[in-house]
């Protein structure tokens, strides 16, 4: 599961314009889910066609096959690996297989009981692919629908969690580049090591540097937060907090602890970063009021996002 480079760029652009970035993540979720659904339907056609004389076990035989990756087995059963790990403190394949089979059997029995109770309910899902057509009865259709729902939930949770982490580094670099902050005055570290330029996958710490002082910065793309959000920043001993939105309580907490902050979706938005640089005595350039931000960002992105030949 990845956040594409273009989506990261689009999110940064929207954040610096004071716009809501969430549509970019939603669009990516939709794209990945629809592609999964199409691929899943193709597999169903193939599996059902090969097992026309078999009972409902055709689904279990094909989609809970131990030869499949553990993640696929879990999703096809109506679970996901994270849930299984939380249940059993492990996501080893053998545990995933056992949990998935048990859950699938329980799910199938629940669907069977529902169908037996709802006598007037009749659903037939017809899938056609390359001239081949298969019909799924009500029980089969409900299993398929449940699997799709679980997959979308997994994509949604994973991509929302990933989005913030993948944007942290390039967002802070972009802000520094906008204000002409020298790369000598900031550092990208993880456990004491410099992060590679094209590595956006790992959780990072970003530091603004003035002399021997290294000021830890944190980015959190949250909605209007609660006091606990600022508590987390204070607990991590961060000196600078860059957020999508901040509540008045957040700001009061941060100010009382002398933590510099930038609220991107506010009057002035990212331009408050200049105030932060001034307070921390970080050498920088003044950003012209009439600057062409779009063009400036394209130039910055060409430096930040290295294109591999």
TORFI-363518 format. One record per atom (N, C-alpha, C): atom name; residue number from 1; y, z, x. Coordinates in steps of 0.2 Angstrom, whole numbers, plus 5000, padded with zeros to 4 digits. Layout:
REM residues N
   atom   seq      y      z      x
     CA   NUM      Y      Z      X
...
//
This chain:
REM residues 309
   atom   seq      y      z      x
      N     1   4994   5000   5004
     CA     1   5000   5000   5000
      C     1   5006   5000   5004
      N     2   5010   4995   5004
     CA     2   5016   4995   5008
      C     2   5023   4994   5004
      N     3   5028   4996   5007
     CA     3   5035   4994   5004
      C     3   5037   4988   5009
      N     4   5038   4983   5006
     CA     4   5040   4977   5010
      C     4   5047   4978   5013
      N     5   5047   4974   5019
     CA     5   5054   4974   5022
      C     5   5060   4972   5018
      N     6   5059   4967   5014
     CA     6   5064   4965   5009
      C     6   5066   4970   5004
      N     7   5061   4974   5002
     CA     7   5063   4979   4997
      C     7   5067   4985   5000
      N     8   5065   4986   5006
     CA     8   5069   4991   5010
      C     8   5076   4989   5011
      N     9   5077   4983   5013
     CA     9   5084   4980   5013
      C     9   5087   4981   5007
      N    10   5084   4979   5001
     CA    10   5087   4979   4995
      C    10   5089   4986   4993
      N    11   5085   4991   4994
     CA    11   5086   4998   4992
      C    11   5092   5000   4996
      N    12   5093   4999   5003
     CA    12   5098   5001   5007
      C    12   5105   4998   5004
      N    13   5105   4991   5002
     CA    13   5111   4988   5000
      C    13   5113   4992   4993
      N    14   5108   4993   4989
     CA    14   5110   4996   4983
      C    14   5113   5003   4984
      N    15   5110   5007   4988
     CA    15   5112   5014   4990
      C    15   5119   5014   4993
      N    16   5121   5009   4997
     CA    16   5128   5009   5000
      C    16   5133   5006   4995
      N    17   5130   5003   4990
     CA    17   5135   5000   4985
      C    17   5136   5006   4979
      N    18   5132   5011   4980
     CA    18   5133   5016   4975
      C    18   5129   5015   4969
      N    19   5124   5010   4969
     CA    19   5120   5008   4963
      C    19   5113   5011   4963
      N    20   5110   5011   4958
     CA    20   5103   5014   4957
      C    20   5098   5009   4960
      N    21   5094   5012   4965
     CA    21   5090   5008   4969
      C    21   5083   5008   4965
      N    22   5082   5011   4960
     CA    22   5075   5012   4957
      C    22   5072   5006   4955
      N    23   5076   5001   4952
     CA    23   5073   4995   4950
      C    23   5069   4991   4955
      N    24   5071   4992   4961
     CA    24   5068   4989   4967
      C    24   5061   4991   4967
      N    25   5060   4998   4967
     CA    25   5053   5001   4967
      C    25   5049   4999   4961
      N    26   5052   4999   4955
     CA    26   5049   4997   4949
      C    26   5047   4990   4949
      N    27   5051   4986   4952
     CA    27   5049   4979   4952
      C    27   5043   4978   4957
      N    28   5042   4982   4962
     CA    28   5037   4981   4967
      C    28   5030   4984   4963
      N    29   5031   4990   4960
     CA    29   5025   4992   4956
      C    29   5023   4987   4951
      N    30   5027   4984   4947
     CA    30   5025   4979   4943
      C    30   5021   4973   4946
      N    31   5024   4971   4952
     CA    31   5021   4965   4955
      C    31   5014   4967   4958
      N    32   5013   4973   4961
     CA    32   5007   4975   4963
      C    32   5002   4976   4958
      N    33   5004   4979   4952
     CA    33   5000   4981   4947
      C    33   4997   4974   4943
      N    34   5002   4969   4942
     CA    34   5000   4963   4939
      C    34   4995   4959   4943
      N    35   4996   4959   4950
     CA    35   4991   4956   4954
      C    35   4985   4959   4954
      N    36   4985   4966   4954
     CA    36   4978   4970   4953
      C    36   4975   4968   4947
      N    37   4979   4968   4941
     CA    37   4976   4966   4935
      C    37   4972   4959   4935
      N    38   4976   4954   4937
     CA    38   4973   4948   4938
      C    38   4967   4948   4942
      N    39   4967   4951   4948
     CA    39   4961   4951   4952
      C    39   4955   4955   4949
      N    40   4957   4960   4945
     CA    40   4952   4964   4942
      C    40   4949   4960   4936
      N    41   4953   4956   4932
     CA    41   4950   4952   4927
      C    41   4945   4947   4929
      N    42   4947   4944   4935
     CA    42   4943   4939   4938
      C    42   4936   4942   4940
      N    43   4936   4948   4943
     CA    43   4930   4951   4945
      C    43   4926   4953   4938
      N    44   4929   4955   4933
     CA    44   4926   4956   4927
      C    44   4922   4950   4924
      N    45   4925   4945   4924
     CA    45   4922   4938   4922
      C    45   4916   4937   4926
      N    46   4917   4937   4932
     CA    46   4911   4936   4937
      C    46   4905   4941   4936
      N    47   4907   4947   4935
     CA    47   4902   4953   4934
      C    47   4898   4952   4928
      N    48   4902   4951   4922
     CA    48   4899   4951   4915
      C    48   4895   4944   4915
      N    49   4897   4939   4918
     CA    49   4894   4933   4917
      C    49   4887   4933   4921
      N    50   4887   4937   4926
     CA    50   4881   4938   4930
      C    50   4876   4943   4927
      N    51   4878   4947   4922
     CA    51   4874   4952   4919
      C    51   4875   4951   4911
      N    52   4874   4945   4909
     CA    52   4875   4944   4902
      C    52   4869   4948   4898
      N    53   4863   4949   4901
     CA    53   4858   4952   4897
      C    53   4857   4959   4898
      N    54   4862   4962   4902
     CA    54   4862   4969   4903
      C    54   4866   4973   4899
      N    55   4865   4979   4898
     CA    55   4869   4984   4893
      C    55   4876   4985   4897
      N    56   4879   4990   4894
     CA    56   4886   4993   4897
      C    56   4885   4994   4904
      N    57   4879   4996   4907
     CA    57   4878   4997   4914
      C    57   4880   4992   4918
      N    58   4882   4986   4916
     CA    58   4884   4980   4920
      C    58   4890   4983   4924
      N    59   4895   4986   4920
     CA    59   4901   4988   4923
      C    59   4900   4993   4929
      N    60   4895   4998   4927
     CA    60   4894   5003   4932
      C    60   4890   5000   4938
      N    61   4886   4996   4937
     CA    61   4882   4993   4942
      C    61   4886   4989   4947
      N    62   4891   4985   4944
     CA    62   4896   4981   4948
      C    62   4902   4985   4951
      N    63   4905   4989   4947
     CA    63   4911   4992   4949
      C    63   4911   4999   4952
      N    64   4905   5002   4951
     CA    64   4904   5008   4955
      C    64   4898   5008   4960
      N    65   4897   5002   4962
     CA    65   4893   5000   4967
      C    65   4894   5004   4974
      N    66   4890   5007   4977
     CA    66   4891   5011   4983
      C    66   4893   5007   4989
      N    67   4892   5001   4988
     CA    67   4894   4996   4994
      C    67   4902   4995   4994
      N    68   4905   4996   4988
     CA    68   4912   4995   4987
      C    68   4916   5001   4991
      N    69   4922   5000   4993
     CA    69   4926   5005   4996
      C    69   4927   5011   4992
      N    70   4927   5017   4995
     CA    70   4928   5023   4991
      C    70   4934   5023   4986
      N    71   4939   5020   4988
     CA    71   4945   5020   4984
      C    71   4944   5016   4978
      N    72   4941   5010   4979
     CA    72   4939   5006   4973
      C    72   4935   5009   4968
      N    73   4930   5012   4971
     CA    73   4925   5016   4966
      C    73   4928   5021   4962
      N    74   4932   5025   4965
     CA    74   4936   5030   4961
      C    74   4940   5027   4956
      N    75   4944   5022   4957
     CA    75   4949   5019   4952
      C    75   4945   5016   4947
      N    76   4939   5013   4948
     CA    76   4935   5009   4943
      C    76   4932   5014   4939
      N    77   4931   5020   4941
     CA    77   4928   5026   4937
      C    77   4933   5029   4932
      N    78   4939   5028   4934
     CA    78   4945   5031   4930
      C    78   4948   5037   4934
      N    79   4946   5038   4940
     CA    79   4949   5043   4944
      C    79   4953   5040   4950
      N    80   4956   5044   4955
     CA    80   4958   5041   4961
      C    80   4956   5046   4967
      N    81   4957   5044   4973
     CA    81   4954   5048   4978
      C    81   4958   5054   4979
      N    82   4965   5054   4978
     CA    82   4969   5060   4978
      C    82   4966   5065   4974
      N    83   4965   5063   4968
     CA    83   4962   5068   4963
      C    83   4956   5071   4965
      N    84   4951   5067   4967
     CA    84   4945   5069   4969
      C    84   4945   5074   4975
      N    85   4950   5072   4980
     CA    85   4951   5077   4986
      C    85   4954   5083   4983
      N    86   4958   5083   4978
     CA    86   4961   5090   4976
      C    86   4955   5094   4972
      N    87   4950   5090   4969
     CA    87   4945   5094   4966
      C    87   4940   5097   4970
      N    88   4938   5093   4976
     CA    88   4933   5095   4980
      C    88   4935   5096   4987
      N    89   4941   5096   4989
     CA    89   4944   5097   4996
      C    89   4941   5092   5001
      N    90   4939   5087   4998
     CA    90   4936   5082   5002
      C    90   4936   5075   4999
      N    91   4937   5069   5003
     CA    91   4937   5063   5000
      C    91   4932   5058   5004
      N    92   4927   5062   5006
     CA    92   4922   5058   5010
      C    92   4918   5053   5004
      N    93   4916   5048   5007
     CA    93   4913   5043   5002
      C    93   4908   5045   4998
      N    94   4903   5049   5000
     CA    94   4898   5052   4996
      C    94   4900   5056   4991
      N    95   4905   5060   4992
     CA    95   4908   5064   4987
      C    95   4912   5060   4982
      N    96   4915   5055   4984
     CA    96   4919   5051   4980
      C    96   4914   5047   4975
      N    97   4908   5045   4978
     CA    97   4903   5042   4974
      C    97   4900   5046   4968
      N    98   4899   5052   4970
     CA    98   4896   5057   4965
      C    98   4901   5059   4960
      N    99   4907   5060   4962
     CA    99   4912   5062   4957
      C    99   4914   5056   4953
      N   100   4914   5050   4955
     CA   100   4915   5044   4951
      C   100   4910   5043   4946
      N   101   4904   5044   4948
     CA   101   4898   5043   4943
      C   101   4898   5048   4938
      N   102   4899   5054   4940
     CA   102   4899   5059   4935
      C   102   4905   5058   4930
      N   103   4911   5056   4933
     CA   103   4917   5055   4928
      C   103   4916   5049   4924
      N   104   4913   5044   4926
     CA   104   4912   5038   4922
      C   104   4907   5040   4917
      N   105   4902   5043   4918
     CA   105   4897   5045   4913
      C   105   4900   5049   4907
      N   106   4904   5054   4909
     CA   106   4908   5058   4904
      C   106   4913   5053   4900
      N   107   4916   5049   4904
     CA   107   4921   5044   4900
      C   107   4918   5040   4895
      N   108   4912   5037   4898
     CA   108   4908   5033   4893
      C   108   4906   5036   4887
      N   109   4903   5042   4888
     CA   109   4901   5046   4882
      C   109   4907   5048   4877
      N   110   4913   5049   4880
     CA   110   4919   5051   4876
      C   110   4921   5044   4872
      N   111   4921   5039   4875
     CA   111   4922   5032   4872
      C   111   4917   5031   4867
      N   112   4911   5032   4868
     CA   112   4905   5031   4863
      C   112   4906   5035   4857
      N   113   4908   5041   4858
     CA   113   4909   5046   4852
      C   113   4915   5044   4848
      N   114   4920   5041   4852
     CA   114   4926   5039   4848
      C   114   4924   5033   4844
      N   115   4921   5028   4847
     CA   115   4919   5022   4843
      C   115   4915   5024   4837
      N   116   4910   5028   4838
     CA   116   4905   5030   4833
      C   116   4909   5033   4827
      N   117   4915   5037   4829
     CA   117   4919   5040   4824
      C   117   4923   5036   4820
      N   118   4927   5031   4824
     CA   118   4931   5026   4821
      C   118   4928   5020   4819
      N   119   4924   5020   4813
     CA   119   4920   5015   4811
      C   119   4924   5009   4810
      N   120   4930   5009   4808
     CA   120   4935   5003   4806
      C   120   4938   5000   4812
      N   121   4937   5003   4818
     CA   121   4940   5001   4824
      C   121   4936   4995   4827
      N   122   4939   4990   4829
     CA   122   4936   4984   4832
      C   122   4940   4981   4837
      N   123   4938   4981   4843
     CA   123   4942   4977   4848
      C   123   4938   4973   4852
      N   124   4940   4967   4853
     CA   124   4936   4962   4857
      C   124   4941   4959   4862
      N   125   4940   4960   4868
     CA   125   4944   4958   4874
      C   125   4941   4951   4877
      N   126   4944   4946   4876
     CA   126   4941   4940   4879
      C   126   4945   4938   4885
      N   127   4941   4936   4890
     CA   127   4944   4934   4897
      C   127   4941   4928   4899
      N   128   4946   4923   4900
     CA   128   4943   4916   4902
      C   128   4946   4915   4909
      N   129   4942   4912   4913
     CA   129   4943   4910   4920
      C   129   4939   4904   4922
      N   130   4943   4899   4924
     CA   130   4939   4893   4927
      C   130   4934   4890   4922
      N   131   4936   4890   4916
     CA   131   4931   4888   4911
      C   131   4926   4892   4908
      N   132   4925   4898   4912
     CA   132   4920   4903   4910
      C   132   4924   4909   4905
      N   133   4921   4910   4900
     CA   133   4924   4915   4895
      C   133   4919   4921   4894
      N   134   4921   4927   4894
     CA   134   4917   4933   4892
      C   134   4921   4937   4887
      N   135   4917   4940   4883
     CA   135   4920   4944   4877
      C   135   4917   4951   4879
      N   136   4922   4956   4878
     CA   136   4921   4963   4880
      C   136   4921   4967   4873
      N   137   4916   4971   4871
     CA   137   4916   4974   4865
      C   137   4921   4980   4866
      N   138   4922   4984   4860
     CA   138   4927   4990   4860
      C   138   4926   4995   4866
      N   139   4920   4997   4867
     CA   139   4918   5002   4872
      C   139   4920   4999   4879
      N   140   4918   4993   4881
     CA   140   4920   4989   4887
      C   140   4927   4989   4888
      N   141   4930   4987   4882
     CA   141   4938   4985   4883
      C   141   4941   4992   4884
      N   142   4939   4997   4881
     CA   142   4943   5004   4882
      C   142   4942   5006   4890
      N   143   4936   5005   4892
     CA   143   4935   5007   4899
      C   143   4939   5003   4904
      N   144   4940   4996   4902
     CA   144   4944   4992   4906
      C   144   4952   4994   4906
      N   145   4954   4996   4900
     CA   145   4961   4998   4899
      C   145   4962   5004   4902
      N   146   4957   5009   4902
     CA   146   4958   5015   4906
      C   146   4958   5014   4913
      N   147   4954   5010   4916
     CA   147   4955   5008   4923
      C   147   4962   5006   4925
      N   148   4964   5001   4921
     CA   148   4971   4998   4922
      C   148   4976   5004   4922
      N   149   4976   5008   4918
     CA   149   4980   5014   4917
      C   149   4980   5018   4923
      N   150   4974   5020   4925
     CA   150   4973   5024   4931
      C   150   4976   5021   4938
      N   151   4975   5014   4938
     CA   151   4978   5010   4944
      C   151   4985   5010   4944
      N   152   4988   5009   4938
     CA   152   4996   5009   4938
      C   152   4998   5016   4940
      N   153   4995   5021   4937
     CA   153   4998   5028   4939
      C   153   4997   5029   4947
      N   154   4992   5027   4950
     CA   154   4991   5027   4957
      C   154   4996   5024   4961
      N   155   4997   5017   4959
     CA   155   5003   5013   4962
      C   155   5009   5017   4961
      N   156   5011   5019   4955
     CA   156   5017   5022   4954
      C   156   5019   5028   4958
      N   157   5014   5033   4958
     CA   157   5014   5039   4962
      C   157   5015   5037   4970
      N   158   5011   5032   4972
     CA   158   5011   5031   4979
      C   158   5017   5027   4982
      N   159   5020   5022   4978
     CA   159   5025   5019   4980
      C   159   5032   5023   4979
      N   160   5032   5027   4974
     CA   160   5038   5031   4974
      C   160   5039   5036   4980
      N   161   5033   5039   4981
     CA   161   5032   5043   4987
      C   161   5034   5040   4994
      N   162   5031   5034   4994
     CA   162   5032   5030   5000
      C   162   5039   5027   5001
      N   163   5043   5026   4996
     CA   163   5049   5022   4996
      C   163   5054   5026   5000
      N   164   5055   5033   4998
     CA   164   5060   5037   5002
      C   164   5058   5037   5009
      N   165   5052   5038   5011
     CA   165   5050   5039   5018
      C   165   5052   5032   5022
      N   166   5050   5027   5019
     CA   166   5051   5020   5023
      C   166   5058   5018   5023
      N   167   5063   5021   5019
     CA   167   5070   5020   5019
      C   167   5074   5024   5024
      N   168   5071   5030   5026
     CA   168   5075   5035   5029
      C   168   5078   5032   5036
      N   169   5073   5030   5040
     CA   169   5076   5028   5047
      C   169   5081   5022   5046
      N   170   5079   5016   5043
     CA   170   5084   5011   5043
      C   170   5090   5012   5039
      N   171   5090   5017   5034
     CA   171   5096   5019   5031
      C   171   5101   5023   5036
      N   172   5098   5027   5040
     CA   172   5102   5031   5045
      C   172   5105   5026   5050
      N   173   5100   5022   5052
     CA   173   5103   5017   5058
      C   173   5108   5013   5055
      N   174   5108   5011   5049
     CA   174   5113   5006   5046
      C   174   5119   5010   5045
      N   175   5119   5016   5043
     CA   175   5126   5020   5043
      C   175   5129   5021   5050
      N   176   5124   5022   5055
     CA   176   5127   5022   5062
      C   176   5130   5016   5064
      N   177   5127   5010   5063
     CA   177   5129   5004   5065
      C   177   5135   5002   5061
      N   178   5136   5004   5055
     CA   178   5142   5002   5051
      C   178   5148   5006   5054
      N   179   5147   5011   5057
     CA   179   5153   5015   5060
      C   179   5153   5014   5068
      N   180   5149   5010   5070
     CA   180   5149   5008   5078
      C   180   5147   5014   5082
      N   181   5142   5018   5079
     CA   181   5139   5024   5083
      C   181   5135   5021   5088
      N   182   5136   5023   5095
     CA   182   5132   5020   5100
      C   182   5124   5023   5099
      N   183   5120   5019   5101
     CA   183   5113   5022   5101
      C   183   5112   5028   5106
      N   184   5116   5029   5110
     CA   184   5116   5035   5114
      C   184   5118   5042   5110
      N   185   5121   5040   5104
     CA   185   5123   5046   5100
      C   185   5118   5047   5094
      N   186   5112   5044   5094
     CA   186   5108   5046   5089
      C   186   5101   5045   5092
      N   187   5096   5048   5089
     CA   187   5089   5048   5091
      C   187   5084   5048   5086
      N   188   5079   5044   5087
     CA   188   5073   5044   5082
      C   188   5067   5047   5085
      N   189   5065   5053   5082
     CA   189   5059   5056   5085
      C   189   5054   5058   5080
      N   190   5048   5059   5083
     CA   190   5043   5062   5079
      C   190   5038   5066   5084
      N   191   5038   5072   5083
     CA   191   5034   5077   5087
      C   191   5036   5075   5095
      N   192   5043   5074   5096
     CA   192   5045   5074   5103
      C   192   5045   5067   5105
      N   193   5042   5062   5101
     CA   193   5041   5055   5104
      C   193   5046   5050   5100
      N   194   5049   5045   5104
     CA   194   5053   5040   5101
      C   194   5049   5036   5096
      N   195   5051   5034   5090
     CA   195   5048   5030   5086
      C   195   5049   5023   5088
      N   196   5044   5018   5087
     CA   196   5045   5011   5088
      C   196   5050   5008   5083
      N   197   5053   5003   5085
     CA   197   5059   5000   5081
      C   197   5056   4997   5075
      N   198   5050   4995   5075
     CA   198   5047   4992   5068
      C   198   5042   4996   5065
      N   199   5042   5003   5066
     CA   199   5038   5008   5063
      C   199   5042   5012   5058
      N   200   5040   5010   5052
     CA   200   5044   5014   5046
      C   200   5038   5018   5042
      N   201   5032   5019   5045
     CA   201   5027   5022   5041
      C   201   5027   5029   5041
      N   202   5029   5032   5047
     CA   202   5028   5039   5048
      C   202   5034   5043   5046
      N   203   5033   5049   5044
     CA   203   5038   5054   5043
      C   203   5042   5055   5049
      N   204   5049   5054   5049
     CA   204   5053   5055   5055
      C   204   5058   5060   5055
      N   205   5061   5062   5060
     CA   205   5067   5066   5061
      C   205   5072   5062   5064
      N   206   5078   5062   5062
     CA   206   5084   5058   5064
      C   206   5089   5063   5067
      N   207   5091   5061   5073
     CA   207   5096   5066   5076
      C   207   5103   5062   5078
      N   208   5108   5065   5076
     CA   208   5115   5063   5078
      C   208   5116   5067   5085
      N   209   5118   5064   5090
     CA   209   5119   5068   5096
      C   209   5126   5068   5099
      N   210   5128   5074   5101
     CA   210   5135   5075   5104
      C   210   5134   5079   5110
      N   211   5135   5076   5115
     CA   211   5133   5080   5121
      C   211   5126   5083   5122
      N   212   5126   5089   5122
     CA   212   5119   5092   5122
      C   212   5117   5094   5115
      N   213   5121   5093   5111
     CA   213   5119   5095   5104
      C   213   5116   5090   5100
      N   214   5110   5091   5097
     CA   214   5106   5087   5093
      C   214   5106   5089   5086
      N   215   5109   5085   5082
     CA   215   5110   5088   5075
      C   215   5105   5084   5070
      N   216   5100   5088   5068
     CA   216   5095   5085   5064
      C   216   5097   5082   5057
      N   217   5095   5076   5055
     CA   217   5098   5073   5049
      C   217   5092   5072   5044
      N   218   5093   5073   5038
     CA   218   5088   5072   5033
      C   218   5090   5068   5027
      N   219   5086   5063   5025
     CA   219   5087   5059   5019
      C   219   5083   5061   5013
      N   220   5085   5061   5007
     CA   220   5081   5063   5001
      C   220   5084   5058   4996
      N   221   5080   5054   4993
     CA   221   5082   5049   4988
      C   221   5080   5052   4981
      N   222   5083   5058   4980
     CA   222   5081   5061   4973
      C   222   5087   5060   4968
      N   223   5085   5061   4962
     CA   223   5090   5061   4957
      C   223   5095   5067   4957
      N   224   5099   5068   4952
     CA   224   5103   5074   4953
      C   224   5099   5080   4954
      N   225   5099   5084   4959
     CA   225   5095   5089   4961
      C   225   5096   5096   4959
      N   226   5091   5100   4960
     CA   226   5092   5107   4959
      C   226   5093   5111   4965
      N   227   5095   5117   4965
     CA   227   5096   5121   4971
      C   227   5090   5121   4976
      N   228   5084   5121   4973
     CA   228   5078   5121   4978
      C   228   5078   5115   4982
      N   229   5081   5109   4980
     CA   229   5082   5103   4985
      C   229   5086   5105   4991
      N   230   5091   5108   4990
     CA   230   5095   5110   4996
      C   230   5092   5115   5000
      N   231   5088   5120   4997
     CA   231   5084   5125   5000
      C   231   5079   5122   5005
      N   232   5076   5116   5003
     CA   232   5072   5113   5008
      C   232   5075   5110   5014
      N   233   5081   5108   5013
     CA   233   5085   5105   5019
      C   233   5087   5111   5024
      N   234   5089   5116   5021
     CA   234   5091   5122   5025
      C   234   5085   5125   5028
      N   235   5079   5125   5025
     CA   235   5073   5128   5028
      C   235   5071   5123   5034
      N   236   5072   5117   5034
     CA   236   5070   5113   5039
      C   236   5076   5113   5045
      N   237   5081   5117   5044
     CA   237   5086   5117   5049
      C   237   5090   5111   5050
      N   238   5091   5107   5045
     CA   238   5095   5101   5045
      C   238   5102   5102   5045
      N   239   5106   5098   5049
     CA   239   5113   5099   5050
      C   239   5116   5094   5045
      N   240   5113   5088   5044
     CA   240   5116   5083   5039
      C   240   5111   5081   5034
      N   241   5113   5081   5028
     CA   241   5109   5079   5022
      C   241   5112   5073   5019
      N   242   5108   5067   5018
     CA   242   5110   5061   5015
      C   242   5106   5060   5009
      N   243   5109   5060   5003
     CA   243   5105   5060   4997
      C   243   5108   5055   4992
      N   244   5104   5053   4987
     CA   244   5106   5048   4982
      C   244   5111   5052   4977
      N   245   5109   5057   4975
     CA   245   5113   5061   4971
      C   245   5113   5069   4973
      N   246   5118   5072   4972
     CA   246   5118   5080   4973
      C   246   5122   5083   4967
      N   247   5119   5089   4965
     CA   247   5122   5092   4960
      C   247   5128   5097   4963
      N   248   5132   5099   4959
     CA   248   5138   5104   4961
      C   248   5135   5110   4965
      N   249   5129   5112   4962
     CA   249   5126   5118   4965
      C   249   5123   5116   4972
      N   250   5120   5110   4973
     CA   250   5118   5108   4979
      C   250   5124   5108   4984
      N   251   5129   5105   4982
     CA   251   5135   5104   4987
      C   251   5138   5111   4989
      N   252   5138   5116   4984
     CA   252   5140   5123   4986
      C   252   5135   5126   4991
      N   253   5129   5125   4990
     CA   253   5124   5128   4994
      C   253   5125   5125   5001
      N   254   5125   5119   5001
     CA   254   5126   5115   5008
      C   254   5132   5117   5012
      N   255   5138   5117   5008
     CA   255   5144   5119   5011
      C   255   5144   5127   5013
      N   256   5141   5131   5010
     CA   256   5140   5138   5012
      C   256   5136   5139   5018
      N   257   5132   5134   5019
     CA   257   5127   5135   5025
      C   257   5130   5130   5031
      N   258   5136   5127   5030
     CA   258   5139   5123   5034
      C   258   5134   5117   5036
      N   259   5131   5114   5031
     CA   259   5127   5108   5032
      C   259   5131   5102   5029
      N   260   5132   5097   5033
     CA   260   5136   5091   5031
      C   260   5132   5087   5027
      N   261   5135   5084   5022
     CA   261   5131   5080   5017
      C   261   5135   5074   5015
      N   262   5131   5069   5012
     CA   262   5134   5063   5010
      C   262   5130   5061   5003
      N   263   5134   5060   4998
     CA   263   5131   5058   4991
      C   263   5132   5051   4990
      N   264   5127   5047   4991
     CA   264   5128   5040   4991
      C   264   5131   5037   4984
      N   265   5129   5040   4978
     CA   265   5131   5038   4972
      C   265   5136   5043   4969
      N   266   5142   5042   4973
     CA   266   5148   5046   4971
      C   266   5154   5042   4973
      N   267   5160   5045   4971
     CA   267   5166   5041   4973
      C   267   5167   5041   4980
      N   268   5167   5036   4983
     CA   268   5167   5035   4991
      C   268   5161   5034   4994
      N   269   5155   5037   4990
     CA   269   5149   5036   4993
      C   269   5147   5036   5000
      N   270   5145   5031   5003
     CA   270   5143   5032   5010
      C   270   5148   5033   5015
      N   271   5155   5031   5013
     CA   271   5160   5032   5017
      C   271   5162   5039   5019
      N   272   5158   5044   5016
     CA   272   5159   5051   5018
      C   272   5155   5052   5024
      N   273   5151   5047   5026
     CA   273   5148   5048   5033
      C   273   5153   5048   5038
      N   274   5159   5045   5038
     CA   274   5164   5046   5043
      C   274   5166   5053   5044
      N   275   5167   5056   5038
     CA   275   5169   5063   5038
      C   275   5164   5067   5042
      N   276   5158   5066   5041
     CA   276   5152   5069   5044
      C   276   5153   5068   5052
      N   277   5154   5062   5054
     CA   277   5154   5060   5061
      C   277   5160   5064   5064
      N   278   5166   5064   5060
     CA   278   5172   5068   5063
      C   278   5170   5075   5064
      N   279   5167   5078   5059
     CA   279   5166   5085   5059
      C   279   5161   5087   5065
      N   280   5156   5082   5066
     CA   280   5151   5083   5072
      C   280   5154   5081   5079
      N   281   5160   5078   5078
     CA   281   5163   5075   5085
      C   281   5158   5070   5088
      N   282   5155   5065   5083
     CA   282   5151   5060   5086
      C   282   5156   5054   5087
      N   283   5156   5051   5092
     CA   283   5161   5045   5094
      C   283   5159   5039   5089
      N   284   5164   5036   5086
     CA   284   5163   5031   5081
      C   284   5169   5027   5080
      N   285   5168   5021   5076
     CA   285   5174   5017   5075
      C   285   5176   5018   5067
      N   286   5182   5016   5066
     CA   286   5184   5017   5059
      C   286   5182   5011   5055
      N   287   5180   5012   5049
     CA   287   5177   5006   5045
      C   287   5183   5003   5041
      N   288   5185   4997   5042
     CA   288   5190   4994   5038
      C   288   5189   4994   5030
      N   289   5194   4995   5027
     CA   289   5194   4996   5019
      C   289   5191   4989   5016
      N   290   5194   4984   5019
     CA   290   5192   4977   5016
      C   290   5186   4974   5020
      N   291   5182   4977   5023
     CA   291   5176   4974   5026
      C   291   5172   4971   5021
      N   292   5169   4965   5024
     CA   292   5164   4962   5020
      C   292   5157   4965   5021
      N   293   5155   4970   5017
     CA   293   5149   4974   5018
      C   293   5143   4970   5018
      N   294   5143   4965   5013
     CA   294   5137   4961   5013
      C   294   5135   4957   5020
      N   295   5140   4954   5022
     CA   295   5139   4951   5029
      C   295   5138   4956   5034
      N   296   5141   4962   5034
     CA   296   5140   4967   5039
      C   296   5133   4969   5039
      N   297   5130   4970   5033
     CA   297   5124   4972   5032
      C   297   5119   4967   5035
      N   298   5120   4961   5034
     CA   298   5115   4956   5036
      C   298   5115   4956   5044
      N   299   5121   4957   5047
     CA   299   5121   4957   5054
      C   299   5117   4963   5057
      N   300   5118   4969   5053
     CA   300   5115   4975   5055
      C   300   5107   4974   5054
      N   301   5105   4972   5049
     CA   301   5098   4971   5047
      C   301   5094   4966   5052
      N   302   5098   4961   5055
     CA   302   5095   4957   5060
      C   302   5094   4961   5066
      N   303   5097   4967   5067
     CA   303   5096   4971   5073
      C   303   5090   4976   5072
      N   304   5090   4979   5066
     CA   304   5086   4984   5064
      C   304   5079   4982   5062
      N   305   5078   4976   5059
     CA   305   5072   4973   5057
      C   305   5070   4968   5061
      N   306   5066   4969   5066
     CA   306   5064   4965   5071
      C   306   5059   4960   5069
      N   307   5060   4953   5069
     CA   307   5056   4948   5067
      C   307   5051   4947   5072
      N   308   5045   4948   5071
     CA   308   5040   4946   5076
      C   308   5038   4938   5076
      N   309   5038   4935   5082
     CA   309   5036   4928   5083
      C   309   5029   4927   5082
//
